[in-house]
Amino acid sequence: MSVIVITGGSRGIGASTAEHCARRGMGVILTYKSNVEAATSVVQRIQASGGKAVALELDVADVSQFSRFRESVQQTLQATWGVDTLAGLVNNAGHGQFTPLASVTEAQFDDLLGVHLKGPFFLTQTLLPVLDEGASIVNLTSATTRVATPGVAPYAAFKGGLEVLTRYMAKEFAGRRIRANAVSPGAIRTELGGGLNDEFEALLAAQTALGRVGEPEDVARVIAMLLCEEGSWINAQSIEVAGGYFI
């Protein structure tokens, strides 16, 4: 049984990824920060479809939790699936912050750094001993690293850092045949940054070649592919999933 961890798996892209991966026969450990009801709902949907999933609490910005989280993951692997290792890790958890660069506070900067770069760095490091030979790591970045969008400078900068980090993971973990790739969503209908109103959605759709904003499942399908055999020869890549955003 292949079991994966998806951070931020209680909603949006993370929840959709959890369900897509479960449908492909993977066991899923999804994390949530505070919304246990949403996480439980995802687990129940997976179980209702014949899959297996467990939700664990984790604040990705709090590195001090990571050792304890690894212990919980190891206990869950044994108790639920009877295995000792993970086949994949999806660093997905995050949130948006729309603030002009000139007005960003140090607290906002540090918060975004912790969630989008520092957290994935040290969580991957912490879970590395639990990752199986030939495992797959998928880091969620953003099309804002390619297209400068006013108001999201720190978010985009840290996502850019995560994109670079992905290539280093692929290089340094190659001895264990662990692959690392980044998936870069464009405008997606999620709650990130407060969600989309009709006017903003129309603007984003007009800037996208395929004429609409993306849905969480558009991204989830690509992540699931990278975790499976179909993606076994894809490594050290950043794949934009954006319908042709700003081309």
N, C-alpha and C positions, 0 to 999 in steps of 0.2 A: 504494500500500500504506500503510495506517495502522499506525503503530508506536507502542506505549505503553511507559512505564516503570512497573513496580510494585515499590516497595520492600518488603523483607521477603516476597519471593515464593517462598520455599523451603518454606513450611509454612502450615497453617491457612487463614485467609481469603485471604491473598496467593496461595498456591498454587492454591486453587480459582478465584480471579479470573483468574489467568494462563491456566488451562485453559479457562475459559468464554470469555474474550476471544479466545483462539486459535481456538476453535470457531466464533466469529463472523467469522473471517477476518483478525483483527489479528495483526501481528507483536508479539512480546512480549520486552522486556528486563526480566528480573527480577533483583533484587539479593538477596544473602545476606551475613550478617556473618561467619560462620565455618563453617557446615555446608554445605560444598561438595557432599557426597554427596546431601543432600536436594535442593539446588538442581538438581544434575545429573539427578536422578530426575524432577523436574518437566519439565525440558527434554526428556528422553527420551520422556516420556508425550505431550507436545505433538507432538513430531516423529513419533511412532508413529501419531498421528491425522491426520497430513498437514499440521500447522502448522509454524511456524518460531519458535524462541525461543533466546535467549542469556542466560546467567547471568553477572552481573558482581559482584564483591565490593565491598561498601560498608558502612561503619559510619556509620549516619545520625547518630549523636551526635558524630561527628568532622568538624566543618566544614572543617578543613584538607584533607580528601580531596576536597572537592566539585569544585574546578576540574579536578583530574586525572580525576575521574569523568566530568565533562562531555566531556572529550577522548575518553575511552573510548567514551562513548555516541555521539559524532559519528563516530568511526572504525567502530563497529559498525553504525550506520545505513547508512553507505556500503558497507561490505564485505558485509553480509548482505542488505540490502534495496535498495541503490542509491538511497537517499533521504537528504535532509539535515535533516529536521525530525521532531519528535514530534507525534503526534495527541493524546496524553494522558499524564497523570502521576497515579499513584495513590500518595499518601503513606500507606502502610499499616504500615510497620515499627514494632514496639513490643514492650513487655513489661510485665507487671504487677508490682506490689509490694504485698503485703498487710501493712501495718504501721499500728497505731493512730497517729492524728495526734500524740499526745503523745510517741511514741517515734521518729518519723521523724528520721533523721540528715541532716545537710547533704549528705553524699555521696549518699544515696539521693534526696534532693530534686533535686540537680543532675543526677543520672543520668536521672531521669524527665523533667526539663525538657529535657535535650538530645535525647532520643529523640522526645518527643511534641510539642514546640512549637518549640524553637530549630532542631532539625534540619529539620523540614518547611518552616519559614520560609526558611532560607537555601538549602536544596536547591532549592526552587521558584524563588527569586531567581536561583540559579546556572543553572538549566535554562531560564529564561524566554526567552533569546535563541534557544534551540533549539525552543521550542514553536511549532507552526504557527498561522497565523491561524485562529481558530475551534476551537482545541484545547479539551480538557476536563480540568479538574483535579478529582480526588476525594480528599478528606481523610477519613481514618477517625477518627471521634470515639468516643463511648460513651454508652450510656443512663445511666451513672453521673453524667453532667452534669445529668440531670433528677431521678434518684432517688438520694438520699444513701445510700451504702453504706459503713458503718464499715470503716475499714482501707485505703481507697483515695483518701484526700483529695488528695495531690499529683497522682496519676494523673488523677483526675477534674478537678481544677483546670486542668491543662495541656490536657486534652482540651476543656474549656470554652473555653480561650483559642484553641485551634485552630478551634473552631466560629465564634468571632467573627472570627478571621483569614480564614476562608473567605469571609465576606461582604465583607471589605475587598479580597480578591483579586478577587472578582467585580466590584466597583466600579472598582478601579484598572486591571484588565486589559481592561475593556470596550471600549476603543478598538481592541483587536485581536480583538474578539469571542471572547475566551477565557472560557469558563464555569468557575465554581468552585462545587462543592457538597460538603456533608459527608454522610457515611453513618454513622449512629450505631447500632452493633449492641447488642443486649441480651445475654442469657446465651447464649453460643455454645460448642459443643463443640470447643475448641481447647486448645493447651498453654499459653495465656496464664495467668500466675499459678499455674502448676503443674497445670492441668487440673482436671477434675471427678471427685470420687468419687461413689459411688452416693447417699449421704445428701445431699450438696450439690446434686447434680443434681435429686433429688426435691424439695428445697426450692425451687429456682429454677423448676422446672416448675409447682409449685403456685402460684407468684407470677405466672405467665404465662397470659393468657387462653386461649391455644390449647393449653395443657396439656403443653408440652414445651420443652426447650431448643432453640435453633437449631443448625443445621448450617452449616459454612462456605459451602456452596453457596447457602444462603438469602440470605446477604449478597452473595456473588459475583455472583449474577444481577442484583441492583440496581446494583452498581458497573458491570457490563458495559453495562447499559442506559444509564446516565448517560454512558458513553463513546461511545455509538452515536447514530444519527439519532433513535431513539425518545426520547432525552433532550435533544434539541437546543433545546427551549424551557424547560428546567428550569435555573434559575440562582440562585445565592445562597441555596440551601435547605439545611436540615438534615433528612435523612430518617431517622427511626428505623426500624430493621429488627429488631423484637424480639418479634413475635407477640402484642403487647399485654402488655408487661411492666409490672406495677404500675399498672394503670388502675382 
